[in-house]
């Protein structure tokens, strides 16, 4: 699968929003020059940098859920000399306060769509115009319905090059926030807290459930553990509750996942033993710093199968584990990651398999550590 820094949906959004972006780039008595445009989930920066270049914008406010997108935007802005034209923010009033124009790449998860739409309606200016775009194959009628919960006017643009925009305006009065959502998993004695864009929401996905069945067998003398790609923090919280002496670091590149994991750790009374970091495949973790890594790796980018993220995770695990350290992984059996983990981590054994998933244990040996 090829990943593209800009596509037809980005170009369509910039074209359709052109007049509104020009108007928003003028002088405001309260905000000064600019400061009235927000860009959400921009991928690699095409919307932010394209709008700045075409309309001479200043003070563009940006939110990226994925750290990789944030880093890509920063690097591309450095190349074209626009690093001083935008600022990055969490989803909330600093991002959206008094904003008049929002450019937004639509997420696949309806829950993520709902949380962001609510935030725009709550904090942006009453006259805000939202240009929310994507490729036709990822758009569904349910997206219009979700947007209509937060906006009085929702309509679709004409399509172009298999892309389309949902245009939303007239924000509704929003009551109590619906997110994050909390769910009790009685059979696991866990409370899960999830923001809209977090994988699997407040539910226990079937892969993680299968991996949890092996919790007692995971390296019993482990002192330092990592929940790699933590999602809502279920694995981190379950491990911390089961082993009071262990220290857990939970990492994910999604801002929604990091916020969810912090809330899940607090809800289960283990926040003092779980450190949560937004990181790209634990790239900031020191060499030889963990005894145990738990991982339910992602295998999609958008709607397409893409295993590059998982392979990067395994590669980093081989660096971070101490000799004798263990990686426990659950993955869709058809992906057959065992050989990759053998090469990148160490001796890998299948510990369990059901109709859909495989659980493996990889052990980093002394020879692996010396390579």
GINORZI-V759059 format. One record per run of one state. SS is the DSSP state (helix for helix, strand for strand, loop for the rest). FROM is the first residue (numbers start at 1). TO is the last residue. If there is no record, write none. Layout:
ss: [SS/SS]
from: [FROM/FROM]
to: [TO/TO]
This chain:
ss: [loop/helix/loop/helix/loop/strand/loop/strand/loop/strand/loop/helix/loop/strand/loop/strand/helix/loop/strand/loop/helix/loop/strand/loop/helix/loop/strand/helix/loop/helix/loop/strand/loop/strand/loop/strand/loop/strand/helix/loop/strand/loop/helix/loop/helix/loop/strand/loop/helix/loop/strand/loop/strand/helix/loop/helix/strand/loop/strand/loop/strand/loop/strand/loop/helix/strand/helix/loop/helix/loop/strand/loop/strand/loop/helix/loop]
from: [1/8/17/18/25/27/29/32/34/37/41/46/56/60/64/66/67/81/86/89/93/97/101/106/110/124/129/136/139/141/149/151/157/160/161/163/172/181/186/189/190/195/206/213/215/218/224/229/234/243/247/253/254/255/268/271/274/279/290/296/300/302/304/306/308/321/333/336/338/345/347/354/357/364/366/371]
to: [7/16/17/24/26/28/31/33/36/40/45/55/59/63/65/66/80/85/88/92/96/100/105/109/123/128/135/138/140/148/150/156/159/160/162/171/180/185/188/189/194/205/212/214/217/223/228/233/242/246/252/253/254/267/270/273/278/289/295/299/301/303/305/307/320/332/335/337/344/346/353/356/363/365/370/371]
